[in-house]
Amino acid sequence: MGARVHRHLSFTSEQHPPGPLAGQLLRMFMCQIIERDPHLPDGWHPVGGSGFDPSDLPSLGQMLQYAYGTGSAGPFALVYGYSLSAQIHPIEVVFVNGDILQDDVADSVFALLSPHDTFPCELRAFAQDGRILCRYSLSRSD
Protein backbone atom coordinates (compact mmCIF):
# COMPACT_ATOMS: atom_id res chain seq x y z
CA MET A 1 0.00 0.00 0.00
CA GLY A 2 1.30 3.50 -0.76
CA ALA A 3 0.24 7.05 -0.07
CA ARG A 4 0.52 10.14 -2.20
CA VAL A 5 -0.12 13.60 -0.85
CA HIS A 6 -0.76 16.49 -3.21
CA ARG A 7 0.05 19.78 -1.52
CA HIS A 8 -2.44 21.95 -3.39
CA LEU A 9 -4.71 21.09 -6.25
CA SER A 10 -6.81 23.58 -8.15
CA PHE A 11 -9.59 22.57 -10.48
CA THR A 12 -12.62 24.08 -12.16
CA SER A 13 -15.95 22.79 -10.94
CA GLU A 14 -18.25 21.20 -13.49
CA GLN A 15 -21.81 20.42 -12.42
CA HIS A 16 -24.52 18.79 -14.50
CA PRO A 17 -26.99 20.36 -14.50
CA PRO A 18 -25.05 23.57 -13.82
CA GLY A 19 -25.17 24.53 -10.16
CA PRO A 20 -23.89 27.43 -8.03
CA LEU A 21 -20.24 26.20 -8.13
CA ALA A 22 -20.12 25.53 -11.89
CA GLY A 23 -17.12 27.25 -13.48
CA GLN A 24 -15.60 28.36 -10.18
CA LEU A 25 -11.94 27.66 -9.45
CA LEU A 26 -11.75 25.43 -6.36
CA ARG A 27 -8.66 24.65 -4.24
CA MET A 28 -8.29 21.39 -2.35
CA PHE A 29 -5.58 19.72 -0.30
CA MET A 30 -5.86 16.05 -1.20
CA CYS A 31 -4.47 12.64 -0.39
CA GLN A 32 -4.88 9.46 -2.43
CA ILE A 33 -4.26 5.92 -1.18
CA ILE A 34 -3.04 3.51 -3.86
CA GLU A 35 -2.25 -0.20 -3.83
CA ARG A 36 0.21 -2.04 -6.01
CA ASP A 37 -1.62 -4.11 -8.66
CA PRO A 38 0.58 -5.87 -11.25
CA HIS A 39 -2.48 -6.61 -13.42
CA LEU A 40 -2.99 -2.94 -14.29
CA PRO A 41 -0.97 -1.12 -16.98
CA ASP A 42 0.51 1.44 -14.56
CA GLY A 43 0.81 -1.08 -11.69
CA TRP A 44 -1.33 0.87 -9.19
CA HIS A 45 -4.97 0.80 -8.10
CA PRO A 46 -6.62 3.64 -6.09
CA VAL A 47 -8.34 2.37 -2.92
CA GLY A 48 -9.26 5.59 -1.16
CA GLY A 49 -8.51 9.18 -0.51
CA SER A 50 -10.00 12.43 0.60
CA GLY A 51 -9.41 16.13 0.66
CA PHE A 52 -10.24 19.35 2.40
CA ASP A 53 -10.45 23.02 1.53
CA PRO A 54 -7.17 24.69 2.58
CA SER A 55 -8.93 28.07 2.48
CA ASP A 56 -10.66 27.22 5.76
CA LEU A 57 -8.74 29.48 8.08
CA PRO A 58 -7.15 27.72 11.06
CA SER A 59 -7.94 29.07 14.50
CA LEU A 60 -5.39 31.38 16.11
CA GLY A 61 -2.44 29.42 17.45
CA GLN A 62 -3.20 26.29 15.43
CA MET A 63 0.05 24.77 14.11
CA LEU A 64 -1.37 22.12 11.76
CA GLN A 65 -4.16 21.77 9.25
CA TYR A 66 -5.12 18.12 8.90
CA ALA A 67 -7.72 15.51 8.03
CA TYR A 68 -8.11 11.91 9.15
CA GLY A 69 -10.28 8.86 8.79
CA THR A 70 -10.48 5.21 7.85
CA GLY A 71 -10.85 3.36 4.58
CA SER A 72 -14.16 2.23 3.20
CA ALA A 73 -12.48 0.00 0.58
CA GLY A 74 -10.19 -1.79 3.00
CA PRO A 75 -8.68 -1.74 6.45
CA PHE A 76 -6.54 1.36 6.88
CA ALA A 77 -6.43 4.56 8.89
CA LEU A 78 -4.98 7.83 7.61
CA VAL A 79 -3.89 11.21 8.96
CA TYR A 80 -2.52 13.83 6.56
CA GLY A 81 -2.12 17.56 6.27
CA TYR A 82 0.40 20.34 6.43
CA SER A 83 2.34 22.33 8.95
CA LEU A 84 1.60 25.99 9.59
CA SER A 85 4.87 26.42 11.53
CA ALA A 86 8.51 26.05 10.48
CA GLN A 87 9.24 24.83 14.05
CA ILE A 88 7.51 21.49 13.41
CA HIS A 89 9.75 18.64 12.31
CA PRO A 90 8.34 15.17 12.98
CA ILE A 91 4.63 14.42 13.27
CA GLU A 92 3.41 11.45 15.29
CA VAL A 93 0.04 9.71 15.34
CA VAL A 94 -1.22 7.29 18.00
CA PHE A 95 -3.84 4.80 16.81
CA VAL A 96 -6.52 3.07 18.90
CA ASN A 97 -4.80 -0.31 18.42
CA GLY A 98 -1.62 1.05 20.06
CA ASP A 99 0.37 1.65 16.87
CA ILE A 100 2.44 4.84 16.86
CA LEU A 101 3.64 6.13 13.49
CA GLN A 102 5.91 9.08 12.78
CA ASP A 103 6.60 11.11 9.63
CA ASP A 104 9.05 13.90 8.94
CA VAL A 105 7.48 17.08 7.65
CA ALA A 106 8.73 17.53 4.07
CA ASP A 107 7.87 20.76 2.25
CA SER A 108 5.35 21.42 5.09
CA VAL A 109 3.41 18.22 4.21
CA PHE A 110 2.91 14.99 6.17
CA ALA A 111 0.95 11.74 5.77
CA LEU A 112 0.69 8.76 8.11
CA LEU A 113 -1.03 5.55 7.04
CA SER A 114 -1.75 2.50 9.17
CA PRO A 115 -2.60 -0.62 7.13
CA HIS A 116 -4.75 -1.95 9.98
CA ASP A 117 -8.41 -1.78 10.94
CA THR A 118 -7.86 0.95 13.53
CA PHE A 119 -8.56 4.65 14.08
CA PRO A 120 -6.22 7.59 14.79
CA CYS A 121 -6.81 8.99 18.27
CA GLU A 122 -4.01 11.53 18.82
CA LEU A 123 -1.85 13.72 16.59
CA ARG A 124 1.36 15.25 17.99
CA ALA A 125 3.86 17.66 16.47
CA PHE A 126 7.45 17.86 17.72
CA ALA A 127 10.20 20.45 17.58
CA GLN A 128 13.63 19.42 16.31
CA ASP A 129 14.83 18.98 19.92
CA GLY A 130 12.01 16.51 20.70
CA ARG A 131 9.68 18.85 22.61
CA ILE A 132 5.96 18.42 21.90
CA LEU A 133 4.77 21.65 20.30
CA CYS A 134 1.11 20.73 19.97
CA ARG A 135 -1.25 17.81 20.47
CA TYR A 136 -4.71 17.20 19.01
CA SER A 137 -7.25 14.58 20.12
CA LEU A 138 -8.95 12.93 17.16
CA SER A 139 -12.42 11.49 17.54
CA ARG A 140 -14.71 9.45 15.30
CA SER A 141 -17.38 12.17 15.48
CA ASP A 142 -15.25 14.86 13.73
C-alpha positions in Angstrom: 0.0 0.0 0.0 1.3 3.5 -0.8 0.2 7.0 -0.1 0.5 10.1 -2.2 -0.1 13.6 -0.8 -0.8 16.5 -3.2 0.1 19.8 -1.5 -2.4 21.9 -3.4 -4.7 21.1 -6.2 -6.8 23.6 -8.1 -9.6 22.6 -10.5 -12.6 24.1 -12.2 -16.0 22.8 -10.9 -18.3 21.2 -13.5 -21.8 20.4 -12.4 -24.5 18.8 -14.5 -27.0 20.4 -14.5 -25.1 23.6 -13.8 -25.2 24.5 -10.2 -23.9 27.4 -8.0 -20.2 26.2 -8.1 -20.1 25.5 -11.9 -17.1 27.3 -13.5 -15.6 28.4 -10.2 -11.9 27.7 -9.4 -11.7 25.4 -6.4 -8.7 24.6 -4.2 -8.3 21.4 -2.4 -5.6 19.7 -0.3 -5.9 16.1 -1.2 -4.5 12.6 -0.4 -4.9 9.5 -2.4 -4.3 5.9 -1.2 -3.0 3.5 -3.9 -2.3 -0.2 -3.8 0.2 -2.0 -6.0 -1.6 -4.1 -8.7 0.6 -5.9 -11.3 -2.5 -6.6 -13.4 -3.0 -2.9 -14.3 -1.0 -1.1 -17.0 0.5 1.4 -14.6 0.8 -1.1 -11.7 -1.3 0.9 -9.2 -5.0 0.8 -8.1 -6.6 3.6 -6.1 -8.3 2.4 -2.9 -9.3 5.6 -1.2 -8.5 9.2 -0.5 -10.0 12.4 0.6 -9.4 16.1 0.7 -10.2 19.3 2.4 -10.5 23.0 1.5 -7.2 24.7 2.6 -8.9 28.1 2.5 -10.7 27.2 5.8 -8.7 29.5 8.1 -7.2 27.7 11.1 -7.9 29.1 14.5 -5.4 31.4 16.1 -2.4 29.4 17.5 -3.2 26.3 15.4 0.0 24.8 14.1 -1.4 22.1 11.8 -4.2 21.8 9.2 -5.1 18.1 8.9 -7.7 15.5 8.0 -8.1 11.9 9.1 -10.3 8.9 8.8 -10.5 5.2 7.9 -10.9 3.4 4.6 -14.2 2.2 3.2 -12.5 0.0 0.6 -10.2 -1.8 3.0 -8.7 -1.7 6.5 -6.5 1.4 6.9 -6.4 4.6 8.9 -5.0 7.8 7.6 -3.9 11.2 9.0 -2.5 13.8 6.6 -2.1 17.6 6.3 0.4 20.3 6.4 2.3 22.3 9.0 1.6 26.0 9.6 4.9 26.4 11.5 8.5 26.1 10.5 9.2 24.8 14.1 7.5 21.5 13.4 9.8 18.6 12.3 8.3 15.2 13.0 4.6 14.4 13.3 3.4 11.4 15.3 0.0 9.7 15.3 -1.2 7.3 18.0 -3.8 4.8 16.8 -6.5 3.1 18.9 -4.8 -0.3 18.4 -1.6 1.0 20.1 0.4 1.6 16.9 2.4 4.8 16.9 3.6 6.1 13.5 5.9 9.1 12.8 6.6 11.1 9.6 9.1 13.9 8.9 7.5 17.1 7.6 8.7 17.5 4.1 7.9 20.8 2.3 5.4 21.4 5.1 3.4 18.2 4.2 2.9 15.0 6.2 1.0 11.7 5.8 0.7 8.8 8.1 -1.0 5.6 7.0 -1.8 2.5 9.2 -2.6 -0.6 7.1 -4.8 -2.0 10.0 -8.4 -1.8 10.9 -7.9 0.9 13.5 -8.6 4.6 14.1 -6.2 7.6 14.8 -6.8 9.0 18.3 -4.0 11.5 18.8 -1.8 13.7 16.6 1.4 15.3 18.0 3.9 17.7 16.5 7.4 17.9 17.7 10.2 20.4 17.6 13.6 19.4 16.3 14.8 19.0 19.9 12.0 16.5 20.7 9.7 18.9 22.6 6.0 18.4 21.9 4.8 21.7 20.3 1.1 20.7 20.0 -1.2 17.8 20.5 -4.7 17.2 19.0 -7.2 14.6 20.1 -8.9 12.9 17.2 -12.4 11.5 17.5 -14.7 9.5 15.3 -17.4 12.2 15.5 -15.3 14.9 13.7 
